[in-house]
Amino acid sequence: MDRIPVESSTVVSAGYDASTSTLELEFTSGALYDYFAVPRSTFERFLAAESKGQFFSQHIRGVYPFRKI
């Protein structure tokens, strides 16, 4: 999956696969995670968020199933 760089102190890059509704996030720690059943609108709101880390904490972490890659 192609990821795009984002400006954030916690997230380095983000990608989205619309065919599987999978959000992929690369964190500053180097960890890479896939989040499943994420609506495209959530991905778009993440990209538009002033604070990517805060948006992640409030709207993604603990909301969607995930796996570490």
Buried (B, 14 or more C-beta within 10 A) or exposed (E): EEBEEBEBEBBBBBBBBEEEBBBBBBBEEEEBBBBEEBEEEBBEEBEEBEEBBEBBEEBBBEEBEBEEE
